[in-house]
Amino acid sequence: MRSNKLEARIVQVMAFGMCAALIALTAGCNPSTTLDGNGNDNTSTGDNGSTGGNENDNAGANDNAGTDVVSFAGDIQPIFTTNCAGCHSPGGAADLAGIALQLTEGVAYDLLVSQPSVQDPDLTLVAPGDPDASLLLAKVESDSPPVGLRMPRFAPALSDDEIALIRSWIQQGAENN
């Protein structure tokens, strides 16, 4: 009897995972799709007719990775908007999977900095001044983060320049600038 309950639970969890993946794919949960705070697609088209993609639209990103001050609004939020907010928004795949972390403009900073992870409250999403203690960085740098999966899940990994910007921003104190 116990074995049947366990098998039923495993099937339920697997079905939920497949549903979340299907929702993410059909909802356009990819680097070129962004949603506004109401869950509406607000993807813009660039001059070349592309929708952004993961072509490192953050012009000058490498310029700020060194000793320059990294701006949350100017450098970090655009990375989240391009690569993360499609899933990490109200009604997005992460929200539907029980991860209420929104990475949309206007709310991302307060939901990240000095906040515990819902997957493991002993882990901090962004620990100002300490990139190696920040789960956010582990999730985008590692194929095997301490909890969950590499992010973005349904898209290519962030570029080395984007990861360096996030690392520098956290090292500089994760200011809301």
C-alpha positions in Angstrom: 0.0 0.0 0.0 2.8 2.4 0.9 4.5 1.6 -2.4 1.4 2.6 -4.3 1.2 6.0 -2.5 4.8 6.7 -3.3 4.4 5.7 -6.9 1.3 7.9 -7.2 3.3 10.9 -5.7 6.2 10.4 -8.1 3.8 10.4 -11.0 2.1 13.5 -9.7 5.4 15.3 -9.3 6.6 14.3 -12.7 3.3 15.4 -14.3 3.6 18.8 -12.5 7.2 19.2 -13.8 6.1 18.4 -17.4 3.2 20.8 -17.1 5.4 23.6 -15.8 7.8 23.0 -18.8 4.9 23.0 -21.2 3.5 26.2 -19.7 6.9 27.8 -19.9 7.4 26.9 -23.5 3.9 27.9 -24.6 4.0 31.1 -22.6 7.2 32.1 -24.4 9.4 31.6 -21.4 12.6 32.4 -23.2 15.2 35.1 -23.4 13.4 37.1 -26.1 10.1 37.3 -24.3 9.5 39.7 -21.4 6.3 40.2 -19.5 5.1 43.4 -17.8 3.8 43.4 -14.2 0.4 42.2 -15.5 1.8 39.2 -17.3 1.4 40.9 -20.8 4.0 40.3 -23.4 6.0 43.6 -23.8 8.8 42.3 -26.0 10.2 45.0 -28.2 11.6 44.6 -31.6 15.0 46.1 -32.3 16.2 47.9 -35.4 17.3 44.7 -37.0 13.8 43.1 -36.5 15.1 40.7 -33.9 13.3 40.3 -30.5 16.5 40.6 -28.5 17.3 36.9 -27.9 20.4 36.1 -25.9 22.7 38.1 -28.2 23.9 40.1 -25.2 21.8 43.2 -25.8 23.4 44.8 -22.8 25.7 47.0 -24.8 28.8 47.9 -22.8 28.2 45.1 -20.3 31.9 44.2 -20.4 32.9 47.8 -19.7 31.3 47.7 -16.3 32.5 44.3 -15.2 35.8 45.6 -13.8 36.2 48.5 -11.3 33.4 50.7 -12.6 30.3 51.0 -10.4 27.7 48.5 -11.6 24.2 49.9 -11.6 21.2 47.8 -10.7 18.8 49.7 -12.9 21.2 50.2 -15.8 23.2 46.9 -15.8 21.5 44.2 -13.7 17.7 44.7 -14.3 18.2 44.6 -18.1 19.8 41.2 -17.7 16.8 40.0 -15.6 14.3 41.6 -18.0 15.9 39.9 -21.0 16.7 36.5 -19.6 14.6 35.9 -16.5 11.3 37.9 -16.3 9.5 35.7 -18.8 9.3 33.0 -16.2 9.9 35.0 -13.0 6.7 37.2 -13.3 3.1 36.9 -12.2 1.7 33.8 -13.9 5.1 32.8 -15.3 6.5 29.3 -15.1 8.3 29.9 -11.8 5.2 31.5 -10.2 3.1 28.5 -11.3 5.8 26.1 -9.8 5.5 27.8 -6.4 8.6 30.1 -6.8 7.1 33.5 -6.2 10.4 35.4 -7.1 9.5 38.1 -9.6 12.4 39.6 -11.5 10.4 42.3 -13.2 11.3 45.9 -13.1 10.2 47.7 -10.0 10.0 44.6 -7.7 13.1 42.5 -8.4 15.5 44.4 -6.1 13.4 44.1 -3.0 12.6 40.4 -3.6 16.3 39.5 -4.1 18.6 41.5 -1.8 19.1 40.0 1.7 16.1 37.7 1.1 16.1 34.0 2.0 15.5 31.4 -0.6 12.1 29.7 -0.6 13.9 26.5 -1.6 16.2 26.6 1.4 15.7 29.5 3.9 19.3 29.0 5.1 20.5 30.4 1.8 20.4 34.1 0.8 19.4 35.1 -2.7 21.7 38.1 -2.8 24.2 38.6 0.1 25.5 42.2 -0.4 29.3 42.2 -0.6 29.5 38.4 -0.8 28.9 36.9 -4.2 30.0 33.4 -3.1 27.2 33.4 -0.5 24.6 34.5 -3.0 22.3 31.8 -4.3 21.4 34.0 -7.3 25.0 33.8 -8.6 25.2 30.0 -7.9 22.0 29.5 -9.9 23.4 31.3 -13.0 27.0 30.1 -12.8 26.6 26.4 -11.9 25.0 23.5 -13.6 24.6 22.1 -10.1 23.5 24.9 -7.7 22.9 24.1 -4.0 19.1 23.9 -4.6 17.0 23.7 -7.8 18.4 24.0 -11.3 20.7 26.3 -13.3 18.9 29.4 -14.4 17.6 30.4 -16.8 16.0 27.0 -17.0 14.4 27.1 -20.4 17.0 29.3 -22.2 20.7 29.4 -22.8 23.0 30.2 -19.9 23.9 33.9 -19.2 27.0 35.1 -21.0 30.2 35.4 -19.1 29.9 39.2 -19.3 26.4 39.1 -17.7 27.6 36.8 -14.9 30.6 39.0 -14.3 28.3 42.1 -14.0 26.1 40.3 -11.5 29.2 39.2 -9.5 30.6 42.7 -9.5 27.2 44.2 -8.5 27.0 41.9 -5.5 30.7 42.4 -4.6 30.1 46.2 -4.7 27.3 45.8 -2.1 24.3 45.1 -4.3 23.2 48.7 -4.3 19.8 49.8 -5.6 21.3 52.3 -8.0 
